[in-house]
Amino acid sequence: MYNIEDYNYELPPGLIAQVPALRRDHSRLLVVDRLRKSFSDCNFFDLPTLIQAGDLLVVNDTRVVPARLFGRKESGGRVEVLVLEHTASTKKGPATRSCLLKSSKRPKKGSILFFDSGISGQVREVLGNGLVRIQFSGNGSVDSLLEENGYMPLPPYIKRGKKDGYSQLDRERYQTVFSEKKGAVAAPTAGLHFTQELIEKLEDAGISIARLTLHVGYGTFGPVRTRDIRKHHLGEECYRLGPETTEAIARTRDKGGRVVAVGTTVVRALETSVAPDGSVLPGEGKTDLLVTPGFSFRAVDALITNFHLPKSSLLFLVSAFAGLDLVKKAYSKAIEKEYRFYSYGDAMLIV
């Protein structure tokens, strides 16, 4: 269960969702019962009938930055940059950020790059595997440039051209209705299925919602290069868990309700914050928690999650929660029934 090959599977390319469902809550939902080892086909808008009054949904309110920039080199060649570090500041002046850089030739230290709005960047460090440190300078701030001219940092399996007309759709739909705290370079995709109407129905059904923040970083989606998955290293991601959420968790537990994590990011933030006595403590910091089979879950009772890439750390976590064999069966069933996979795809509820 710790061999990376145990987490491989074949997916027909046609099942990789390229656009979101017409309505957020009209995606499909595969319900996986860990106790009964059973599966049920539902829709996401059925959620209020699938979890119980007194349960608590915990969501991630991180906001995705449109962090993808297109520019050119001094030679005129095209470059694509994904800015990985973000601040709330829009202050003008030089700012150095970690970035992923994609170009036809490997970048060299000192290279100058040109972007829109009179902003340029100089490669100050080359760190390997496409990672660089770029110092941005010019008429405005890099943060303002991203908000005005940046593209959403969609994963590479969602195919987009620079002028294919999807930019505005992606700015809206690759963002959850909970999104508030700017800082992520990828969406917490389990939250993409919620609508305000569905939230009201959940609350009417006696199901509460609490929030935390975990800014999804590149490390969550970085390739796993070790055969033993326990040796994989996740990059650190910033999180904040406020007292209002930990108090809601304590109340839910006291009354016999379940804590339902909306996404793997929520699982990692909550399980990072568990005290020795089993309570969940408020706090903020960075987590690099890697969850693999054998992990003892102490904060989370049920999980809503999308279908994840083969050999990914996200698939390790889901397999740790539901059991590798059951997850393999669930994925096989989802492929057989032509569920849509990955970020813009359908979801699972694991109870």
PyMOL commands that set and color helices and strands:
alter all, ss='L'
color gray80, all
select helices_A, chain A and resi 4-7+13-15+24-26+44-50+142-149+167-173+189-193+196-204+218-221+229-231+243-254+264-272+313-322+324-336
alter helices_A, ss='H'
color red, helices_A
select strands_A, chain A and resi 28-33+38-43+56-60+62-64+68-73+78-83+95-103+112-114+119-128+131-138+181-184+208-214+237-241+259-262+283-287+302-306+347-350
alter strands_A, ss='S'
color yellow, strands_A
deselect
rebuild
show_as cartoon
